[in-house]
């Protein structure tokens, strides 16, 4: 059972010394890193425990924010790691995003290419299917407002992602690619094949994508054959 950040402060942080708070910060970082690694290494494993690892990860992030705040209130000066600085820099750059292009697909499924173009105050969406799965591709239309879209991206912590995610020894399956273009810096490209960042589902949810990997499709077919 996870507790709220406020309750966590009362239980684990209140009245602690600077060294004790630093120790708690380090412990939380290690737990977060372990959860990320496990989720990435077991993308198809069903979440049978409650709370799930993804829920625990989100809560640990909130606890870490509370611990850093408590440390600074106790007079400490928190120095972000190089990885944390990189992530913060990426999130800040999202305020100048121009376009996001995301594609996902496989040999048997075709590919879906989704483009989000950021205007002054809105985000325009264009969806294409290859091969064409509908009589016509969806037209460009208004989706979120700009602030909602950017805030949603910041919550995913894409700046923490690696540049590629590959399942070794597998040549086909589900391939995906994310490209983000900015007004004042080089674009960022991240891709994968049958492997995903720990919170890939959060990106899929934000972009409104429902997609099953080819491995999941094969499992469903096998289940149907077993029923027959």
C-alpha positions as CSV (number, residue, x, y, z in Angstrom):
1,X,0.0,0.0,0.0
2,X,1.3,3.4,-1.0
3,X,0.7,6.5,1.1
4,X,0.3,10.1,0.0
5,X,3.4,12.4,-0.3
6,X,2.1,14.3,2.7
7,X,1.8,11.2,4.8
8,X,5.2,10.1,3.6
9,X,6.7,13.4,4.8
10,X,5.2,12.9,8.3
11,X,6.4,9.3,8.5
12,X,9.8,9.4,6.8
13,X,11.1,13.0,6.6
14,X,9.9,15.2,9.4
15,X,12.5,16.3,11.9
16,X,15.3,14.3,10.1
17,X,18.8,15.7,9.9
18,X,20.5,16.6,6.6
19,X,22.6,13.4,6.5
20,X,19.5,11.3,7.2
21,X,17.6,13.2,4.4
22,X,20.4,12.6,2.0
23,X,20.4,8.9,2.8
24,X,16.7,8.8,2.2
25,X,17.1,10.7,-1.2
26,X,19.7,8.2,-2.3
27,X,17.6,5.2,-1.2
28,X,14.6,6.6,-3.2
29,X,16.8,7.1,-6.3
30,X,18.0,3.5,-6.1
31,X,14.5,2.2,-5.8
32,X,13.4,4.3,-8.8
33,X,16.3,3.0,-10.9
34,X,15.5,-0.6,-10.0
35,X,11.8,-0.2,-10.8
36,X,12.6,1.4,-14.2
37,X,15.1,-1.4,-15.1
38,X,12.7,-4.1,-14.1
39,X,9.8,-2.7,-16.1
40,X,12.0,-2.2,-19.2
41,X,13.4,-5.8,-19.0
42,X,9.9,-7.4,-18.5
43,X,7.6,-5.4,-20.8
44,X,5.1,-8.2,-21.3
45,X,4.9,-9.5,-17.8
46,X,1.4,-9.1,-16.3
47,X,1.2,-6.9,-13.2
48,X,-0.2,-9.2,-10.6
49,X,0.9,-7.3,-7.5
50,X,-0.9,-4.3,-6.1
51,X,0.2,-1.6,-6.2
52,X,1.8,-2.3,-9.5
53,X,5.4,-1.4,-10.2
54,X,4.3,1.5,-12.3
55,X,2.2,2.9,-9.5
56,X,5.0,2.4,-7.1
57,X,7.4,4.2,-9.4
58,X,5.1,7.2,-9.7
59,X,4.7,7.4,-5.9
60,X,8.5,7.1,-5.4
61,X,9.0,10.1,-7.7
62,X,6.6,12.1,-5.5
63,X,8.4,11.0,-2.4
64,X,11.7,12.0,-3.9
65,X,10.4,15.5,-4.6
66,X,9.3,15.7,-1.0
67,X,12.6,14.5,0.3
68,X,14.6,17.0,-1.8
69,X,12.3,19.8,-0.6
70,X,12.7,18.7,3.1
71,X,16.5,18.6,2.6
72,X,16.6,22.1,1.2
73,X,14.3,23.3,4.0
74,X,16.8,21.8,6.5
75,X,19.5,24.1,5.0
76,X,21.0,21.7,2.5
77,X,21.8,22.5,-1.1
78,X,20.7,19.8,-3.4
79,X,22.9,19.3,-6.4
80,X,21.1,17.5,-9.3
81,X,23.0,14.7,-11.0
82,X,24.1,15.0,-14.6
83,X,21.1,12.8,-15.6
84,X,18.7,14.9,-13.6
85,X,20.1,18.1,-15.2
86,X,19.7,16.6,-18.7
87,X,16.1,15.7,-17.9
88,X,15.3,19.1,-16.6
89,X,16.9,20.8,-19.6
90,X,14.8,18.6,-21.9
91,X,11.6,19.5,-20.1
92,X,12.4,23.2,-20.3
93,X,13.0,22.9,-24.0
94,X,9.5,21.5,-24.5
95,X,8.2,25.0,-24.1
96,X,9.7,25.7,-27.6
97,X,8.4,22.5,-29.2
98,X,7.4,22.8,-32.9
99,X,6.4,19.3,-33.9
100,X,6.2,15.7,-32.6
101,X,6.1,12.8,-34.9
102,X,5.5,9.3,-33.6
103,X,5.3,6.1,-35.6
104,X,4.6,2.5,-34.6
105,X,4.0,-0.7,-36.5
106,X,5.1,-4.1,-37.6
107,X,5.3,-6.3,-40.7
108,X,1.8,-7.8,-40.3
109,X,0.2,-4.7,-38.7
110,X,1.3,-1.9,-40.9
111,X,2.5,1.4,-39.5
112,X,0.7,4.3,-37.9
113,X,2.3,7.8,-38.2
114,X,1.0,10.5,-36.0
115,X,2.1,14.1,-36.3
116,X,1.4,16.8,-33.7
117,X,2.1,20.3,-34.9
118,X,2.2,23.0,-32.3
119,X,0.8,26.4,-33.2
120,X,0.5,29.6,-31.1
121,X,-2.1,28.1,-28.7
122,X,-3.2,24.8,-30.2
123,X,-1.9,21.4,-31.3
124,X,-2.9,20.0,-34.7
125,X,-3.1,16.3,-35.2
126,X,-2.5,14.4,-38.4
127,X,-2.8,10.5,-38.6
128,X,-1.6,8.4,-41.5
129,X,-1.7,4.6,-41.9
130,X,0.7,2.6,-44.0
131,X,-0.6,0.6,-45.8
132,X,-3.8,2.6,-45.8
133,X,-6.3,0.9,-43.5
134,X,-9.1,3.4,-44.1
135,X,-10.7,4.9,-47.2
136,X,-8.9,8.2,-46.4
137,X,-6.4,9.3,-43.8
138,X,-7.8,11.3,-40.9
139,X,-7.7,15.0,-41.6
140,X,-5.8,17.5,-39.5
141,X,-7.9,18.7,-36.6
142,X,-7.6,20.5,-33.3
143,X,-6.7,18.4,-30.3
144,X,-5.3,19.7,-27.0
145,X,-4.4,23.3,-26.3
146,X,-0.7,23.9,-26.3
147,X,-0.2,24.2,-22.5
148,X,-2.1,20.9,-21.9
149,X,0.0,19.1,-24.5
150,X,3.4,20.4,-23.2
151,X,2.5,19.7,-19.6
152,X,1.5,16.2,-20.5
153,X,4.9,15.6,-22.2
154,X,6.8,16.9,-19.2
155,X,5.1,14.5,-16.9
156,X,6.5,11.6,-18.9
157,X,10.1,12.5,-18.3
158,X,11.2,11.7,-21.9
159,X,14.5,13.4,-21.1
160,X,15.4,10.3,-19.0
161,X,14.9,7.9,-22.0
162,X,17.8,6.3,-23.9
163,X,18.1,7.0,-27.6
164,X,17.3,3.4,-28.6
165,X,15.6,0.4,-27.2
166,X,16.3,-2.9,-28.9
167,X,15.5,-6.5,-28.1
168,X,18.7,-8.3,-29.0
169,X,18.4,-11.2,-31.5
170,X,15.0,-10.1,-32.8
171,X,14.8,-8.7,-36.3
172,X,11.0,-8.1,-36.6
173,X,8.1,-7.4,-34.3
174,X,7.0,-3.9,-33.3
175,X,9.1,-0.9,-34.3
176,X,8.5,2.6,-33.1
177,X,10.1,6.0,-33.4
178,X,9.7,9.3,-31.7
179,X,10.9,12.6,-33.2
180,X,10.6,15.9,-31.4
181,X,11.4,19.2,-33.2
182,X,12.2,22.4,-31.4
183,X,12.4,26.1,-32.3
184,X,15.9,26.7,-30.9
185,X,17.7,23.3,-30.6
186,X,18.5,20.1,-32.5
187,X,15.7,17.6,-32.8
188,X,15.6,14.5,-30.5
189,X,15.1,11.1,-32.0
190,X,14.3,8.0,-30.0
191,X,13.4,4.6,-31.4
192,X,12.9,1.0,-30.5
193,X,12.1,-2.6,-31.7
194,X,10.2,-4.9,-29.3
195,X,11.6,-2.9,-26.4
196,X,10.3,0.2,-24.6
197,X,11.0,2.8,-22.0
198,X,9.6,2.1,-18.5
199,X,6.7,4.5,-19.0
200,X,6.0,4.0,-22.7
201,X,2.3,3.4,-21.9
202,X,2.1,7.0,-20.6
203,X,3.2,8.4,-24.0
204,X,0.8,6.1,-25.8
205,X,-2.0,7.3,-23.5
206,X,-1.1,11.0,-24.0
207,X,-1.1,10.6,-27.8
208,X,-4.4,8.7,-27.8
209,X,-2.9,5.5,-29.3
210,X,-4.2,2.0,-28.8
211,X,-1.7,-0.5,-30.1
212,X,-1.0,-4.2,-29.4
213,X,2.4,-5.5,-30.2
214,X,2.8,-8.4,-32.6
215,X,3.8,-10.6,-29.7
216,X,0.5,-9.7,-27.9
217,X,-1.4,-10.4,-31.1
218,X,0.2,-13.9,-31.4
219,X,-0.7,-14.6,-27.8
220,X,-4.3,-13.7,-28.4
221,X,-4.4,-16.0,-31.4
222,X,-3.0,-18.8,-29.4
223,X,-5.6,-18.3,-26.7
224,X,-8.3,-18.4,-29.3
225,X,-6.9,-21.6,-30.8
226,X,-6.8,-23.2,-27.3
227,X,-10.5,-22.3,-26.8
228,X,-11.4,-24.0,-30.1
